[in-house]
Amino acid sequence: MTSEANDNPSIKNGGIRKELVLLGTGTSTGVPMIGCDCDVCRSPNPRNNRMRTGVAVFAPDGTFLIDTSPEIRLQLIREQISVAHAVIFTHGHVDHLFGLDDTRLFPHRLGYPLPIYMEESTETTMRGAFGYAFKERPPEAKGWSIPQFDVNRIGEEAFELLGQTIQPVRLLHGRLPVLGFRLNDVAFCTDVSTIPDESWSKLEGLDDLVLDALRDKPHPTHFSIDQALEVVDRLKPKRTWLTHISHSLEHEATNARLPANVQLAYDGLRIQF
């Protein structure tokens, strides 16, 4: 086991417990939302506080992230994650990408550029938004002043990362093709309004499904609660956790009307796989 893997908080009593933690479960505005005084945004219940969506995965050979939300610094500090060994991306929207600069500490600690994995469209967006991170480093750049990346292209084929097999799952976010990811018997499917026919088989036999459910009212690029429940009825995972949640869904009241095996996720939720 490398010294870097010792930063993996899923290591317990000399063994590896594979686990993921939901760093954030909120929609693109986060909850509370700026300027809103609704009951959910003013709620004292911490499970109604939702940072932008993302995941940390504690794999056998290290820790990797799924997406880098604008709150990634706060999320990693909260979870006491000192380093990530890689990042994979679902797509290039701001709420999933714009914490990228905060990963510049990791190459300094690892001693090599941070491996990042994404589709071509996400890479194009990333290079446009963070052009300075992909230019040749100037002589005066030292330490962690500029991010350093090892860019890896992924598609819909399974790949290995840090001792973990990752199965990408094609999803549609409105008209935009995005990726979900399956890790053993757990799948993370955020920002989805349609599951293409060819993707359903990749989501069968799940213990835990983390699934987009923005609100009750239908939305053009996200599942509603009812649409998410239709997915659950077809796939029949043992447990479903709804994510990318807006301020229209109060945690306790919404859970009270959901089936027992379907609940709203919350920031800091940990799922073993």
C-alpha contacts under 8 A as a table, 3 or more apart, distances in Angstrom:
res1	aa1	res2	aa2	distance
1	M	5	A	6.45
1	M	6	N	7.78
1	M	61	D	7.39
2	T	5	A	5.31
2	T	6	N	6.97
2	T	61	D	7.87
3	S	6	N	5.24
3	S	7	D	7.57
4	E	7	D	5.72
4	E	8	N	7.77
4	E	62	G	6.94
4	E	110	L	7.28
5	A	8	N	5.34
5	A	61	D	5.62
5	A	62	G	4.67
5	A	63	T	7.62
6	N	9	P	7.62
6	N	11	I	7.51
6	N	62	G	7.86
7	D	62	G	7.42
7	D	63	T	7.99
7	D	81	I	7.41
7	D	82	S	6.84
7	D	83	V	6.91
8	N	11	I	6.04
8	N	58	F	6.17
8	N	59	A	7.95
8	N	62	G	5.68
8	N	63	T	5.98
8	N	81	I	7.76
9	P	12	K	7.71
9	P	58	F	7.20
9	P	81	I	7.53
10	S	16	I	6.15
10	S	17	R	5.24
10	S	18	K	6.35
10	S	19	E	6.56
10	S	58	F	5.81
10	S	59	A	7.95
11	I	14	G	6.45
11	I	15	G	5.62
11	I	16	I	4.70
11	I	17	R	6.03
12	K	15	G	5.42
12	K	16	I	6.28
12	K	17	R	6.78
16	I	59	A	7.92
16	I	60	P	6.05
17	R	58	F	7.81
17	R	60	P	7.82
17	R	272	Q	7.32
18	K	57	V	7.68
18	K	58	F	5.57
18	K	59	A	5.41
18	K	60	P	6.69
18	K	272	Q	5.85
18	K	273	F	5.69
19	E	57	V	6.02
19	E	58	F	5.26
19	E	59	A	7.12
19	E	270	R	6.70
19	E	271	I	5.54
19	E	272	Q	4.16
19	E	273	F	5.80
20	L	55	V	6.75
20	L	56	A	5.59
20	L	57	V	4.25
20	L	58	F	5.92
20	L	270	R	5.63
20	L	271	I	5.32
20	L	272	Q	6.36
20	L	273	F	7.81
21	V	55	V	5.73
21	V	56	A	5.35
21	V	57	V	6.52
21	V	268	G	5.82
21	V	269	L	5.53
21	V	270	R	4.32
21	V	271	I	6.36
22	L	25	T	6.81
22	L	53	T	7.63
22	L	54	G	6.14
22	L	55	V	4.66
22	L	56	A	6.64
22	L	266	Y	7.28
22	L	267	D	5.66
22	L	268	G	5.31
22	L	269	L	5.36
22	L	270	R	6.53
23	L	51	M	7.55
23	L	53	T	6.69
23	L	54	G	5.17
23	L	55	V	5.10
23	L	56	A	6.63
23	L	72	I	7.87
23	L	75	Q	5.68
23	L	76	L	7.66
23	L	267	D	5.51
23	L	268	G	5.68
23	L	269	L	7.84
24	G	50	R	5.94
24	G	51	M	4.56
24	G	52	R	4.98
24	G	53	T	4.25
24	G	54	G	5.29
24	G	55	V	7.21
24	G	75	Q	7.50
24	G	266	Y	7.19
24	G	267	D	4.81
24	G	268	G	7.28
25	T	50	R	5.43
25	T	51	M	6.06
25	T	52	R	5.97
25	T	53	T	4.76
25	T	54	G	7.23
25	T	243	T	4.97
25	T	244	H	5.03
25	T	245	I	6.19
25	T	265	A	6.58
25	T	266	Y	5.80
25	T	267	D	5.70
26	G	29	T	7.49
26	G	30	G	5.03
26	G	31	V	6.25
26	G	50	R	4.50
26	G	51	M	5.19
26	G	52	R	4.76
26	G	53	T	5.66
26	G	243	T	6.72
26	G	244	H	4.51
26	G	245	I	4.71
26	G	246	S	6.19
27	T	30	G	5.35
27	T	31	V	7.57
27	T	50	R	7.86
27	T	51	M	7.86
27	T	52	R	5.94
27	T	53	T	6.94
27	T	214	L	7.02
27	T	244	H	4.49
27	T	245	I	5.22
27	T	246	S	5.38
28	S	52	R	6.06
28	S	53	T	7.98
28	S	95	D	5.41
28	S	244	H	7.80
29	T	33	M	5.85
29	T	34	I	7.75
29	T	52	R	7.42
30	G	33	M	5.71
30	G	49	N	7.91
30	G	50	R	5.64
30	G	51	M	5.14
30	G	52	R	5.46
30	G	246	S	7.47
31	V	40	V	7.94
31	V	41	C	6.02
31	V	48	N	6.96
31	V	49	N	5.29
31	V	50	R	4.81
31	V	51	M	6.55
31	V	246	S	6.93
31	V	247	H	5.88
32	P	36	C	7.23
32	P	40	V	7.27
32	P	41	C	4.14
32	P	42	R	7.01
32	P	48	N	7.79
32	P	49	N	6.10
32	P	50	R	7.16
32	P	247	H	7.03
33	M	36	C	5.61
33	M	41	C	6.38
33	M	247	H	7.41
36	C	41	C	6.44
37	D	41	C	5.95
37	D	42	R	5.97
38	C	41	C	5.35
38	C	42	R	6.21
39	D	42	R	5.17
39	D	43	S	5.73
40	V	43	S	4.88
40	V	48	N	6.27
40	V	247	H	5.84
40	V	248	S	7.12
40	V	249	L	7.43
40	V	250	E	5.75
41	C	48	N	7.31
41	C	49	N	7.57
41	C	247	H	6.41
43	S	46	P	7.69
43	S	48	N	6.54
44	P	48	N	7.81
45	N	48	N	5.65
45	N	49	N	7.46
46	P	49	N	5.27
47	R	50	R	7.13
47	R	251	H	6.43
47	R	266	Y	5.62
47	R	267	D	6.98
48	N	247	H	7.89
48	N	250	E	6.51
48	N	251	H	5.92
48	N	266	Y	7.78
49	N	267	D	7.73
50	R	245	I	7.73
50	R	266	Y	7.06
50	R	267	D	6.23
51	M	71	E	6.66
51	M	267	D	7.14
52	R	69	S	5.74
52	R	70	P	7.05
52	R	71	E	6.76
52	R	95	D	6.17
52	R	96	H	7.47
52	R	244	H	7.55
53	T	67	D	7.81
53	T	69	S	6.38
53	T	95	D	7.29
53	T	96	H	6.74
53	T	243	T	7.71
53	T	244	H	6.20
54	G	65	L	7.44
54	G	66	I	5.76
54	G	67	D	5.40
54	G	68	T	6.47
54	G	69	S	6.29
54	G	96	H	7.10
55	V	65	L	5.65
55	V	66	I	5.00
55	V	67	D	6.97
56	A	63	T	6.89
56	A	64	F	5.87
56	A	65	L	4.46
56	A	66	I	6.30
57	V	63	T	5.56
57	V	64	F	5.31
57	V	65	L	6.07
57	V	66	I	7.72
58	F	62	G	6.19
58	F	63	T	4.62
58	F	64	F	6.77
59	A	62	G	5.37
59	A	63	T	5.73
59	A	64	F	7.45
59	A	162	L	6.21
59	A	163	G	6.55
59	A	164	Q	6.06
60	P	162	L	6.37
60	P	163	G	5.38
60	P	164	Q	6.79
61	D	162	L	4.63
61	D	163	G	5.53
62	G	84	A	7.41
62	G	85	H	6.16
62	G	162	L	5.83
63	T	83	V	7.49
63	T	84	A	5.12
63	T	85	H	5.56
63	T	86	A	7.09
63	T	162	L	7.63
64	F	84	A	5.25
64	F	85	H	5.52
64	F	86	A	4.71
64	F	87	V	5.37
64	F	88	I	7.53
65	L	68	T	7.31
65	L	84	A	6.76
65	L	86	A	6.46
65	L	87	V	4.59
65	L	88	I	6.23
66	I	87	V	5.79
66	I	88	I	4.94
66	I	89	F	5.60
66	I	90	T	7.19
67	D	87	V	6.68
67	D	88	I	6.11
67	D	89	F	4.78
67	D	90	T	6.55
67	D	96	H	5.19
67	D	97	L	6.11
68	T	71	E	7.87
68	T	72	I	5.77
68	T	87	V	7.94
68	T	89	F	7.93
68	T	95	D	7.91
68	T	96	H	5.40
68	T	97	L	5.00
68	T	98	F	6.46
68	T	99	G	4.85
68	T	100	L	5.56
69	S	72	I	5.19
69	S	94	V	7.69
69	S	95	D	5.27
69	S	96	H	4.65
69	S	97	L	5.63
69	S	98	F	5.85
69	S	99	G	4.86
69	S	100	L	7.62
70	P	73	R	7.92
70	P	94	V	7.84
70	P	95	D	6.20
70	P	96	H	7.41
70	P	97	L	7.24
70	P	98	F	5.15
70	P	99	G	4.19
70	P	100	L	7.93
71	E	74	L	5.46
71	E	75	Q	6.13
71	E	99	G	6.48
72	I	75	Q	4.93
72	I	76	L	6.03
72	I	99	G	5.66
72	I	102	D	7.21
73	R	76	L	5.41
73	R	77	I	6.23
73	R	99	G	7.58
73	R	102	D	6.37
74	L	77	I	5.17
74	L	78	R	6.05
75	Q	78	R	5.12
75	Q	79	E	6.30
76	L	79	E	5.12
76	L	80	Q	5.88
76	L	81	I	5.08
76	L	82	S	7.16
77	I	80	Q	4.90
77	I	81	I	6.29
77	I	82	S	7.53
78	R	81	I	7.88
79	E	268	G	7.53
81	I	84	A	7.47
83	V	105	L	8.00
83	V	106	F	5.71
83	V	109	R	7.50
84	A	87	V	7.42
84	A	106	F	6.50
85	H	106	F	7.45
85	H	110	L	7.57
85	H	114	L	6.58
85	H	115	P	7.12
86	A	114	L	5.88
86	A	115	P	4.87
86	A	116	I	5.65
86	A	117	Y	7.89
87	V	114	L	7.85
87	V	115	P	6.61
87	V	116	I	4.79
87	V	117	Y	6.26
88	I	116	I	5.70
88	I	117	Y	4.54
88	I	118	M	5.98
89	F	92	G	7.48
89	F	96	H	7.70
89	F	97	L	7.85
89	F	116	I	7.87
89	F	117	Y	6.32
89	F	118	M	5.25
89	F	119	E	7.92
89	F	122	T	7.65
89	F	179	L	7.79
90	T	96	H	7.69
90	T	118	M	7.22
90	T	178	V	5.73
90	T	179	L	4.69
90	T	180	G	6.18
91	H	96	H	7.07
91	H	97	L	7.82
91	H	118	M	7.54
91	H	119	E	7.61
91	H	121	S	7.76
91	H	122	T	5.40
91	H	178	V	5.43
91	H	179	L	6.79
92	G	96	H	6.48
92	G	97	L	5.80
92	G	121	S	7.45
92	G	122	T	4.61
92	G	123	E	7.69
92	G	125	T	6.00
92	G	126	M	6.87
93	H	96	H	5.54
93	H	97	L	6.11
94	V	97	L	5.13
94	V	98	F	5.25
95	D	98	F	6.29
96	H	99	G	7.66
97	L	100	L	5.88
97	L	126	M	7.61
98	F	101	D	7.38
99	G	102	D	5.74
99	G	103	T	7.62
100	L	103	T	5.65
100	L	104	R	7.84
101	D	104	R	5.74
101	D	147	P	6.47
102	D	105	L	6.75
103	T	106	F	5.60
103	T	107	P	7.90
103	T	147	P	6.87
104	R	107	P	6.26
104	R	108	H	7.33
104	R	144	W	5.53
104	R	145	S	7.18
104	R	146	I	6.22
104	R	147	P	4.12
104	R	148	Q	6.62
105	L	108	H	5.48
105	L	109	R	6.58
105	L	144	W	5.36
105	L	147	P	7.58
106	F	109	R	5.15
106	F	110	L	5.94
106	F	114	L	6.70
107	P	110	L	4.92
107	P	111	G	5.56
107	P	112	Y	5.21
107	P	113	P	4.99
107	P	114	L	5.41
107	P	144	W	7.43
107	P	147	P	7.49
107	P	148	Q	6.38
107	P	149	F	7.98
108	H	111	G	5.53
108	H	112	Y	7.25
108	H	143	G	6.05
108	H	144	W	5.73
110	L	113	P	7.78
110	L	114	L	7.93
112	Y	148	Q	7.99
113	P	148	Q	4.82
113	P	149	F	4.71
113	P	150	D	5.48
114	L	148	Q	6.19
114	L	149	F	4.71
114	L	150	D	5.65
115	P	149	F	5.84
115	P	150	D	4.49
115	P	151	V	6.03
115	P	152	N	7.01
116	I	149	F	6.61
116	I	150	D	6.07
116	I	151	V	5.18
116	I	152	N	5.91
117	Y	151	V	6.25
117	Y	152	N	4.72
117	Y	153	R	5.71
117	Y	154	I	6.18
118	M	122	T	6.11
118	M	123	E	6.44
118	M	151	V	7.94
118	M	152	N	6.58
118	M	153	R	5.33
118	M	154	I	5.40
118	M	155	G	7.75
119	E	122	T	5.42
119	E	123	E	6.37
119	E	153	R	5.60
119	E	154	I	5.35
119	E	155	G	6.06
120	E	123	E	5.05
120	E	124	T	6.23
120	E	153	R	6.70
121	S	124	T	5.15
121	S	125	T	6.46
122	T	125	T	5.16
122	T	126	M	6.08
123	E	126	M	4.93
123	E	127	R	6.04
124	T	127	R	5.33
124	T	128	G	6.29
125	T	128	G	5.18
125	T	129	A	6.22
126	M	129	A	5.21
126	M	130	F	5.78
126	M	131	G	7.63
127	R	130	F	5.22
127	R	131	G	4.91
127	R	133	A	7.83
127	R	134	F	6.80
128	G	131	G	5.50
130	F	133	A	5.62
130	F	134	F	7.33
131	G	134	F	5.50
131	G	135	K	6.69
132	Y	135	K	5.50
132	Y	146	I	7.63
133	A	146	I	6.09
133	A	147	P	5.35
133	A	148	Q	6.54
133	A	149	F	7.79
134	F	148	Q	7.62
134	F	149	F	7.70
137	R	141	A	6.27
137	R	146	I	7.78
138	P	141	A	5.47
139	P	142	K	7.83
141	A	145	S	6.26
141	A	146	I	6.89
142	K	145	S	6.06
142	K	146	I	7.81
143	G	146	I	7.82
144	W	147	P	6.61
154	I	157	E	7.42
155	G	168	P	7.11
156	E	167	Q	7.32
156	E	168	P	5.14
156	E	169	V	6.34
156	E	170	R	6.69
157	E	167	Q	6.61
157	E	168	P	6.49
158	A	165	T	6.74
158	A	166	I	5.48
158	A	167	Q	4.30
158	A	168	P	6.21
159	F	165	T	5.76
159	F	166	I	5.42
159	F	167	Q	6.70
160	E	163	G	6.38
160	E	164	Q	5.55
160	E	165	T	4.57
160	E	166	I	6.09
161	L	164	Q	5.24
161	L	165	T	6.44
161	L	166	I	7.17
164	Q	183	L	7.48
165	T	183	L	6.53
165	T	184	N	7.43
166	I	181	F	6.50
166	I	182	R	5.91
166	I	183	L	5.38
166	I	184	N	7.84
167	Q	181	F	5.60
167	Q	182	R	4.97
167	Q	183	L	6.63
167	Q	202	K	7.97
168	P	179	L	6.05
168	P	180	G	5.73
168	P	181	F	4.53
168	P	182	R	6.34
169	V	179	L	5.45
169	V	180	G	4.78
169	V	181	F	5.58
169	V	182	R	7.10
169	V	199	S	6.05
169	V	202	K	6.77
170	R	177	P	6.94
170	R	178	V	6.20
170	R	179	L	4.99
170	R	180	G	6.38
170	R	195	I	7.37
170	R	196	P	7.06
170	R	199	S	6.06
171	L	177	P	5.93
171	L	178	V	5.30
171	L	179	L	5.62
171	L	180	G	6.55
171	L	189	C	7.83
171	L	192	V	6.01
171	L	193	S	7.80
171	L	194	T	6.28
171	L	195	I	5.16
171	L	196	P	6.35
171	L	199	S	7.50
172	L	175	R	6.03
172	L	176	L	5.54
172	L	177	P	4.69
172	L	178	V	5.79
172	L	191	D	7.89
172	L	192	V	5.47
172	L	193	S	5.96
172	L	194	T	5.10
172	L	195	I	6.35
172	L	196	P	7.29
173	H	176	L	4.99
173	H	177	P	6.24
173	H	178	V	6.43
173	H	191	D	5.54
173	H	192	V	4.51
173	H	193	S	5.29
173	H	194	T	6.88
173	H	221	T	4.99
173	H	222	H	6.55
174	G	192	V	7.27
174	G	193	S	5.84
174	G	194	T	7.35
174	G	220	P	5.87
174	G	221	T	4.01
174	G	222	H	7.19
175	R	221	T	7.77
178	V	191	D	7.88
178	V	192	V	7.91
179	L	189	C	7.55
180	G	187	A	7.24
180	G	188	F	5.60
180	G	189	C	4.52
180	G	190	T	6.73
181	F	187	A	5.62
181	F	188	F	5.37
181	F	189	C	6.71
182	R	185	D	7.04
182	R	186	V	5.70
182	R	187	A	4.11
182	R	188	F	6.37
182	R	202	K	7.84
182	R	203	L	7.57
183	L	186	V	5.25
183	L	187	A	6.10
183	L	273	F	7.43
184	N	187	A	7.98
184	N	273	F	6.51
185	D	205	G	6.97
185	D	206	L	4.67
185	D	207	D	5.31
185	D	208	D	6.62
185	D	273	F	6.38
186	V	206	L	5.86
186	V	207	D	6.00
186	V	208	D	4.78
186	V	209	L	5.81
186	V	210	V	7.76
186	V	273	F	6.38
187	A	203	L	7.16
187	A	206	L	7.30
187	A	208	D	6.56
187	A	209	L	5.01
187	A	210	V	6.05
188	F	209	L	6.30
188	F	210	V	4.77
188	F	211	L	6.42
189	C	192	V	6.80
189	C	209	L	7.59
189	C	210	V	5.90
189	C	211	L	4.93
189	C	212	D	6.33
190	T	210	V	7.37
190	T	211	L	5.64
190	T	212	D	4.64
190	T	243	T	6.88
190	T	244	H	6.59
191	D	212	D	5.78
191	D	221	T	7.15
191	D	222	H	5.77
191	D	223	F	7.96
191	D	244	H	7.17
192	V	195	I	7.25
192	V	212	D	6.14
192	V	221	T	6.49
192	V	222	H	5.13
192	V	223	F	6.23
193	S	220	P	7.08
193	S	221	T	5.10
193	S	222	H	4.39
193	S	223	F	4.85
194	T	223	F	7.81
195	I	199	S	6.37
195	I	200	W	6.88
196	P	199	S	5.47
196	P	200	W	7.09
197	D	200	W	5.96
198	E	201	S	6.82
199	S	202	K	5.44
199	S	203	L	7.04
200	W	203	L	5.38
200	W	204	E	6.84
200	W	235	L	7.89
201	S	204	E	5.44
203	L	206	L	6.51
203	L	235	L	7.02
204	E	235	L	5.88
204	E	236	K	7.91
204	E	237	P	7.55
205	G	235	L	7.54
205	G	236	K	7.69
205	G	237	P	6.38
206	L	209	L	6.56
206	L	236	K	7.80
206	L	237	P	4.82
206	L	238	K	6.62
207	D	237	P	5.43
207	D	238	K	4.77
207	D	239	R	6.03
208	D	237	P	6.09
208	D	238	K	6.12
208	D	239	R	4.82
208	D	240	T	5.61
208	D	241	W	7.40
208	D	271	I	7.88
209	L	237	P	6.45
209	L	239	R	6.38
209	L	240	T	4.69
209	L	241	W	6.14
210	V	240	T	5.84
210	V	241	W	4.68
210	V	242	L	5.80
210	V	243	T	6.57
210	V	265	A	7.88
211	L	228	A	7.12
211	L	240	T	7.06
211	L	241	W	6.19
211	L	242	L	4.94
211	L	243	T	5.75
212	D	222	H	6.64
212	D	223	F	5.93
212	D	224	S	7.92
212	D	228	A	7.12
212	D	242	L	5.68
212	D	243	T	4.92
212	D	244	H	5.48
212	D	245	I	7.52
213	A	222	H	6.67
213	A	223	F	4.94
213	A	224	S	4.93
213	A	225	I	5.19
213	A	227	Q	7.86
213	A	228	A	6.01
213	A	242	L	5.57
213	A	243	T	5.87
213	A	244	H	6.27
213	A	245	I	6.16
214	L	219	H	7.89
214	L	222	H	6.17
214	L	223	F	6.23
214	L	224	S	5.56
214	L	225	I	7.06
214	L	243	T	7.24
214	L	244	H	5.64
214	L	245	I	4.58
214	L	246	S	5.46
215	R	218	P	7.33
215	R	223	F	7.86
215	R	224	S	5.17
215	R	225	I	5.94
215	R	245	I	6.60
215	R	246	S	6.05
215	R	248	S	6.25
215	R	249	L	6.32
216	D	224	S	5.22
216	D	225	I	5.19
216	D	226	D	6.95
216	D	248	S	7.94
216	D	249	L	7.87
217	K	224	S	6.12
217	K	225	I	7.97
218	P	222	H	7.74
218	P	223	F	6.97
218	P	224	S	5.20
219	H	222	H	5.51
219	H	223	F	6.74
219	H	224	S	6.70
223	F	226	D	7.84
223	F	227	Q	5.47
223	F	228	A	5.77
224	S	227	Q	5.13
224	S	228	A	6.09
225	I	228	A	5.14
225	I	229	L	6.22
226	D	229	L	5.06
226	D	230	E	6.37
227	Q	230	E	5.07
227	Q	231	V	6.56
228	A	231	V	5.10
228	A	232	V	6.34
229	L	232	V	4.87
229	L	233	D	6.08
230	E	233	D	5.03
230	E	234	R	6.36
231	V	234	R	5.20
231	V	235	L	6.10
232	V	235	L	5.22
232	V	236	K	5.26
232	V	237	P	6.66
232	V	240	T	7.33
233	D	236	K	5.42
237	P	240	T	6.60
238	K	261	N	6.75
239	R	261	N	4.94
239	R	262	V	6.01
240	T	261	N	6.25
240	T	262	V	4.70
240	T	263	Q	6.45
241	W	262	V	5.98
241	W	263	Q	5.22
241	W	264	L	5.45
241	W	265	A	4.93
242	L	245	I	7.37
242	L	262	V	7.43
242	L	263	Q	6.21
242	L	264	L	4.65
242	L	265	A	5.30
243	T	264	L	6.58
243	T	265	A	5.64
243	T	266	Y	7.69
245	I	249	L	7.02
246	S	249	L	6.21
247	H	250	E	7.08
249	L	253	A	7.85
249	L	254	T	6.15
250	E	253	A	5.63
250	E	254	T	5.77
251	H	254	T	5.48
251	H	255	N	6.19
251	H	264	L	6.58
252	E	255	N	5.21
252	E	256	A	6.19
253	A	256	A	5.20
253	A	257	R	6.90
254	T	257	R	5.54
254	T	258	L	6.50
254	T	264	L	7.46
255	N	258	L	5.12
255	N	259	P	7.93
255	N	262	V	7.78
255	N	263	Q	5.44
255	N	264	L	6.31
258	L	262	V	6.04
258	L	263	Q	6.53
259	P	262	V	5.30
259	P	263	Q	7.55
260	A	263	Q	7.25
265	A	269	L	6.74
266	Y	269	L	5.68
